[in-house]
Amino acid sequence: MKDKKRFAALALTAVMAVSMTSNVYAAKEITSKDDLAGATIGVQLGTTGDLDASDYEKDGSTIERYNKGSEAIQALKAGQVDCVIIDSQPAQKFVENNDDIKILDDEFEKEEYAICLKKGNDDLLKKINEALKELKEDGTVDSIMSNYIGDDAGKTPYESPADVDRSNGTLVMATNAEFEPYEYHEGDEIVGIDPDLAQAICDKLGYELKIEDMEFDSILPAVQSGKADFGAAGMTVTEDRKSSVDFTDTYADASQVIIVKK
């Protein structure tokens, strides 16, 4: 009788062990983009990283989509995803602030950032492109970039000229302030490369600037519906997006990278 009880106890222990093992997430080691097939990949919803990762679904990968890039990073740190695909410059900020993650050397295709506008809003598109051209030529764009990226970060903050005429009204910018250094919260303010660049453009064109913070995948609908005059959120120019909105000339180059745990 004791042997039967002992056998039953051992059998129950074995069943529990198997059950517990089946509930543990088996992490897949990612050392390059060649390892992404079959992996669980974290991305920010609606971003280029989301689009790039989706190509791996046919290879058995699972894509976990988050409203914020920071949420994808927390999922990685918690062992809920194998890696995160995200834009290179926000990735650098995440790595700077988390010593248990790293960026792999592999990168995806180069991409370009631009401002998006409602199709047919040709007059404003032309004005913004003219302002962008002037801001590039006089060094303002480079100065804004340097204030957030590189060794001179924090040394060249953008300041509006004292004599700006804002009599042309207000332009509403749609953004997603979860994308440091391009846009993020600093106290009650939304700061970053895109807000500063938008402010510089509005200064050139004689407008007040109003920034509306929203989910990334709400930006294009906001621009299309006229809720916002333009969208700026480290937004990559893609053929798919060009079918629904118009883009200005580009103002920054970037790429997608893979973040993993160390």
PyMOL commands that set and color helices and strands:
alter all, ss='L'
color gray80, all
select helices_A, chain A and resi 2-23+33-35+48-54+57-59+69-77+88-97+122-137+140-148+193-205+216-225+239-242
alter helices_A, ss='H'
color red, helices_A
select strands_A, chain A and resi 40-44+62-66+83-87+101-113+116-118+170-175+178-179+183-186+189-191+208-213+230-231+245-247+252-261
alter strands_A, ss='S'
color yellow, strands_A
deselect
rebuild
show_as cartoon
